[in-house]
Amino acid sequence: MLLPPYVKEYGPFVALAIVCLAGMFIDVMDIDEAQYASIGLEMAQTGSYLEVYHRGQDYLDKPPLLFWVSALVFNLFGPGNFTYRLVPVLVCGLGLYATYRLARLFYPQKTAYLAALMAGTSYSVLLANHDVRTDTMLMGWAVFALWQLAAYLQTQHWGHLLLGGLGVGLAMLAKGPIGFMICALALGTHLGLGQQWRQLFRWQWLVAVGVAAVVLLPMGVGLYTQFDAQPQKLIEGERNTSGLYFFFWKQSFGRLTGENVWKDDSDPFFFVHTYLWSVLPWGLLTVLAFGHLLTNTGRQVWRQWFGSSIVNKENKEEKNRLTNPPEYLTLGGFLLPFVALSMSQYKLPHYINIVIPLSSVFCAHYVHGLLARPGHRAWLRVAFGLQWLHVVIIWAVGLAVALWMFPLANAALWAVMMLGLLATLYLGFKGQTRFQRLILPSVTSILTLYLMLNAHFYPQLVQYQAGSVLGKYLARQTDFPLNRFFMLHRISGDGKDIFPNTVDFYSGDERPLYTHPDSLLAAVGGRPAWLYLDEQGLAEMKQRGQVTILRGFDKWHVTQLTPEFLNPATRLQVTNRVYLVAFVPGGRPE
């Protein structure tokens, strides 16, 4: 296939951008994404940027960067799916560029190109560009900071140091001290294993710390005034709550020490198996690359520390190694945070996204070595086998979605899928180079799959997110005052909760939520109202007045998919029925 060089080089990234753009129009999803979007909307409406509130209550969980940028964009362009995701997706794009530049500091251009491509086409990164949480910007700013600080080590230019400090500060504003720890662990490992001890104690690092501190200052002021200066406040059942202590210690490190109350039953190897699908279609290849990284690093460290006298000075490869010392940055930045996160008492799959750019760098370096050296033919055949296994899995999932889970009727999207399948097969068997035959079928497969997911699967899925469907319905109403709308939350657990955040976001304002029918009845007073409630709430309110069902919804917690829900034959057996009703207090029950 004869294509212009610029199409071959930029084509995959253009396709990646199109896929991500399609995902920016999907409804925000409960719980986390919808909560963050609704906090941003509340911030835009109240103008309270330093002190963060959620549904009128003090909020102390995540740092405010995502709320700040979404509130600012909402004020400029209005609230919506696209505007909420605009800045985080751009920051993720910056992170991919930073991945390329970071890899380019140590490796050839082809390796850096592949590293950025692998990071951008990893399943979890594609997911993070429409299910936008704090981790989307954390990943982008952290790898940007790491690139700038590594560039400073090589060039000693102050600009890199200052931008590195800025990146660290923004990464911490995105999700806390983990943004600093990633950079510290990566650079510390690189300098320590490389015996660059003096670099570890340069006073110039304090300048970067100072820049990060200035970036964090507004958040620190807000935390102090909202919490530390008001010890009488009752926060999660406790008084004397320090917002500063929570941010700099308890929320992150407290998950290791047990101070943080968040716990689950995940095992210590949770992220090991999670990582395989998080970086699909590169999961098994990353395992091979990591094994190579460990053995190669051990060999390099041994030679550098103990065996320099036996190094063959005439060997050109060894001479090049001595002139350009190996990098240990990706090893420390990947392995140490991976171990620390695995020791946490509370784990979710997206927590591991922050190390995907680093694993992409050492995986790209490994693949480049396989392709460049004839002596690695056996391992190259293994790599081809693993990648075709990924391709088969991806297309099996895609066809299962399109033919069975949510049957696809859009002819244009079917045409795109068939073109993607043909391109996958052509590139795999007729590609001009081994790079094309090894890498591009995987890229084509995952991007085709995710375009179908963003354009078809998720739009179908969010029809079972009753809060967003109801919120949009309420926003269109002109014949009923929305100040007479109330929510009653009775059934909890297993995804059956009445989530208020999507209702708030899509209706345009905070809607009252009650947890007991008597308190709801008191708030309603003696006038008619509209209520959003579940089966139990419906039965209880029928005992307190006249109820007329206006709409019924089959509700599911859309970020917790199960085989029973995905199976059309059993889907309605596991969904939760919820209702919008007209209620007249004291009226005759139906």
Residue pairs with C-beta under 8 A, 6 or more apart in sequence:
1 426
1 430
1 432
3 11
9 113
12 117
12 121
12 440
12 443
12 447
13 116
13 117
13 120
15 447
16 120
16 121
16 447
17 93
18 451
19 126
19 447
19 450
19 451
19 454
20 89
20 92
20 126
20 129
20 130
22 451
22 454
22 455
23 85
23 126
23 129
23 130
23 450
23 454
23 458
24 81
24 82
24 85
24 86
24 89
24 129
24 130
25 81
25 82
26 81
26 130
26 454
26 458
26 459
26 462
27 81
27 459
27 462
27 465
27 468
27 502
27 506
28 34
28 37
28 81
28 84
28 132
28 468
28 502
28 505
29 131
29 462
29 465
29 558
29 559
30 465
30 467
30 499
30 501
30 502
30 557
30 558
30 559
31 499
31 501
31 557
31 559
32 133
32 559
33 131
33 132
33 133
34 467
34 468
34 499
34 501
34 502
34 505
35 54
35 501
36 62
36 66
36 67
36 70
36 132
36 133
36 134
37 70
37 79
37 84
37 501
37 505
38 54
38 55
38 501
38 502
38 504
38 505
38 510
39 52
39 53
39 54
39 59
39 67
40 66
40 67
40 69
40 70
40 71
40 74
40 79
40 84
41 70
41 71
41 74
41 79
41 504
41 505
41 508
42 53
42 54
42 55
42 504
42 510
43 49
43 52
43 53
43 67
43 68
43 70
43 71
44 70
44 71
44 72
44 74
44 75
44 79
45 509
46 53
49 64
49 68
49 71
49 218
49 222
50 218
50 219
50 221
50 222
50 225
50 226
51 58
51 222
51 225
51 226
52 58
52 59
52 60
52 64
52 67
52 222
52 226
53 59
55 500
55 504
55 510
55 513
56 510
58 226
58 227
58 233
58 235
60 227
60 235
60 236
60 241
60 243
60 246
61 251
62 134
62 175
62 176
63 134
63 172
63 173
63 174
63 175
63 176
63 219
63 247
64 173
64 219
64 222
65 134
65 137
65 170
65 173
65 174
66 88
66 132
66 133
66 134
66 137
66 174
69 87
69 88
69 137
70 83
70 84
70 87
73 83
73 84
73 86
73 87
74 83
74 84
77 83
79 505
79 508
84 132
85 129
85 130
85 132
87 137
88 129
88 132
88 136
88 137
88 140
89 129
89 132
89 136
91 136
91 137
91 140
91 141
92 125
92 128
92 129
92 136
92 137
92 139
92 140
93 140
94 140
94 144
95 119
95 139
95 140
95 141
95 142
95 143
95 144
95 357
96 116
96 119
96 120
96 357
97 116
98 140
98 143
98 144
98 146
98 147
98 357
99 112
99 115
99 116
99 119
99 143
99 147
99 357
99 360
99 361
100 112
100 113
100 115
100 116
101 112
101 147
101 151
102 112
102 115
102 143
102 146
102 147
102 150
102 329
102 357
102 361
103 111
103 112
103 115
103 116
103 361
103 364
103 365
104 112
105 147
105 150
105 151
105 154
105 327
106 324
106 326
106 327
106 329
107 115
107 361
107 364
107 365
107 368
108 368
110 368
110 435
111 361
111 364
111 365
111 368
112 364
113 364
114 364
114 367
114 368
114 439
115 357
115 360
115 361
115 363
115 364
115 365
116 360
117 364
117 439
117 443
118 279
118 282
118 360
118 363
118 364
119 125
119 356
119 357
119 360
120 126
121 281
121 282
121 442
121 443
121 446
121 447
122 278
122 279
122 280
122 282
122 356
122 360
123 277
123 278
123 279
123 280
123 281
123 446
123 450
124 277
124 278
124 279
124 349
124 350
124 352
124 353
124 356
125 139
125 353
125 356
126 446
126 450
127 350
128 135
128 136
128 139
128 350
128 353
129 136
130 454
130 458
131 350
131 559
133 350
134 174
134 175
135 174
135 175
135 350
135 351
135 353
135 354
136 353
137 170
137 171
137 174
137 175
138 171
138 174
138 175
138 178
138 179
138 353
138 354
139 353
139 354
139 356
139 357
141 167
141 168
141 170
141 171
141 174
141 179
142 167
142 171
142 178
142 179
142 182
142 183
142 354
143 357
143 358
144 163
144 167
145 163
145 164
145 165
145 166
145 167
145 168
145 170
145 171
145 179
145 183
146 164
146 167
146 182
146 183
146 186
146 187
146 329
146 333
148 160
148 161
148 163
148 164
148 167
149 160
149 161
149 164
149 167
149 168
149 183
149 187
149 208
150 187
150 190
150 329
151 157
151 160
151 164
152 158
152 160
152 161
152 164
153 187
153 190
153 191
153 199
158 207
161 204
161 207
161 208
162 207
162 208
162 211
164 183
164 208
165 207
165 208
165 209
165 210
165 211
165 212
165 215
166 211
166 212
166 215
168 179
168 180
168 183
168 208
168 211
168 212
169 211
169 212
169 213
169 214
169 215
169 216
170 179
170 215
171 178
171 179
171 180
171 182
171 183
172 179
172 180
172 212
172 215
172 216
173 179
173 215
173 216
173 219
176 247
176 248
176 251
176 252
177 248
177 249
177 252
177 253
178 252
178 337
178 354
180 212
181 337
181 340
182 333
182 337
182 354
182 355
183 333
185 332
185 333
185 336
185 337
186 329
186 330
186 332
186 333
186 358
187 329
187 332
188 200
188 332
189 328
189 329
189 331
189 332
189 333
189 336
190 196
190 327
190 328
190 329
190 332
191 197
191 199
191 200
192 200
192 328
193 297
193 301
193 328
193 331
193 332
194 304
194 325
194 326
194 328
195 304
195 305
219 247
220 244
222 243
223 243
223 244
223 246
223 247
224 243
224 244
226 243
227 233
227 235
227 241
227 242
227 243
227 244
227 246
228 242
228 243
228 244
231 239
231 240
231 241
232 239
233 239
233 241
235 241
236 261
249 259
250 259
250 260
251 260
253 259
254 260
255 262
255 344
255 345
255 346
256 340
256 343
256 344
256 345
258 345
260 345
260 346
262 345
262 346
263 345
263 346
264 345
264 346
264 347
266 346
266 347
268 342
268 343
269 342
270 342
270 347
271 338
271 341
271 342
271 347
271 351
271 352
272 342
274 349
274 352
275 283
275 286
275 352
275 359
276 283
276 284
276 287
277 283
278 349
278 352
278 353
278 356
279 286
279 356
279 359
279 360
280 390
280 393
280 394
280 446
281 387
281 390
281 391
281 393
281 394
281 442
281 443
281 445
281 446
282 360
282 363
282 390
282 442
283 390
284 386
284 389
284 390
285 363
285 366
285 367
285 383
285 386
285 387
286 359
286 363
288 366
288 379
288 382
288 383
288 386
289 359
289 362
289 363
289 365
289 366
289 367
290 334
290 359
290 362
290 363
292 366
292 369
293 330
293 331
293 362
293 366
294 331
297 326
297 328
297 331
300 321
300 326
303 311
304 325
311 318
311 322
312 318
313 319
329 358
330 358
330 359
330 361
330 362
331 362
333 355
333 358
334 355
334 358
334 359
334 362
337 354
337 355
338 352
338 355
341 347
341 351
341 352
344 351
367 383
367 438
367 439
369 376
370 376
370 379
370 380
370 383
371 380
371 434
371 435
371 438
380 434
380 438
383 438
384 437
384 438
387 438
387 439
387 441
387 442
388 428
388 441
390 442
390 445
391 424
391 428
391 441
391 442
391 445
394 442
394 445
394 446
394 449
395 421
395 424
395 445
395 449
397 449
398 417
398 445
398 448
398 449
398 452
401 408
401 452
401 453
401 456
401 457
402 408
402 414
402 417
402 452
402 456
404 568
405 457
405 566
405 567
405 568
406 456
406 457
406 460
406 461
408 414
408 417
408 452
408 456
410 455
410 456
413 451
413 452
413 455
413 456
416 448
416 451
416 452
417 448
417 452
420 444
420 445
420 447
420 448
420 451
421 448
423 444
423 448
424 441
424 444
424 445
424 448
425 441
427 436
427 437
427 440
427 441
427 444
428 437
428 440
428 441
429 437
431 437
431 440
461 558
462 468
462 469
462 558
463 469
464 554
464 555
464 556
464 558
464 575
465 502
465 555
465 556
465 558
466 553
466 554
466 555
466 578
467 498
467 499
467 500
467 501
467 502
467 503
467 506
468 502
468 503
468 505
468 506
469 553
470 502
470 503
470 506
470 507
470 532
470 551
470 553
470 580
471 502
471 503
471 504
471 505
471 506
471 507
472 506
472 507
473 551
473 580
474 482
474 485
474 503
474 506
474 507
474 511
475 506
475 507
475 508
480 530
482 507
482 509
482 511
484 527
484 528
484 529
484 530
485 507
485 511
485 512
485 529
485 530
485 531
485 532
486 511
486 512
486 513
486 514
486 520
486 523
486 524
486 529
486 530
486 531
486 532
487 498
487 500
487 503
487 511
487 512
487 513
487 514
487 531
487 532
487 533
488 498
488 513
488 514
488 515
488 517
488 520
488 531
488 532
488 533
488 534
488 537
488 540
488 541
489 497
489 498
489 500
489 513
489 514
489 515
489 534
489 537
490 498
490 515
490 517
490 533
490 534
490 536
490 537
490 540
491 497
491 498
491 534
491 535
491 536
491 537
491 576
495 556
495 557
495 560
495 576
496 534
496 555
496 557
496 576
497 557
498 513
498 532
498 533
498 534
498 537
498 578
499 557
500 511
500 513
503 511
503 532
504 510
504 511
511 532
512 523
514 520
514 523
517 537
517 540
517 541
517 544
520 531
520 541
521 544
521 545
521 585
524 583
524 585
525 585
526 585
526 586
527 585
528 582
528 583
528 584
528 585
529 582
529 583
529 585
530 550
530 580
530 581
530 582
530 583
531 537
531 541
531 579
531 580
531 581
531 583
532 578
532 579
532 580
533 541
533 578
533 579
533 581
534 576
534 577
534 578
534 579
535 576
535 577
535 578
538 547
538 549
538 579
538 581
541 547
541 581
541 583
542 589
542 590
543 589
544 585
544 586
545 583
545 584
545 585
545 586
545 587
545 589
546 583
546 584
546 587
546 588
546 589
546 590
547 581
547 582
547 583
547 589
547 590
548 581
548 582
548 583
548 590
549 579
549 580
549 581
550 579
550 580
550 581
550 582
551 579
551 580
552 577
552 578
552 579
552 580
553 577
553 578
553 579
553 580
554 571
554 572
554 575
554 576
554 577
555 575
555 576
555 577
555 578
556 565
556 574
556 575
556 576
562 574
564 570
564 571
564 573
564 574
565 571
565 574
565 575
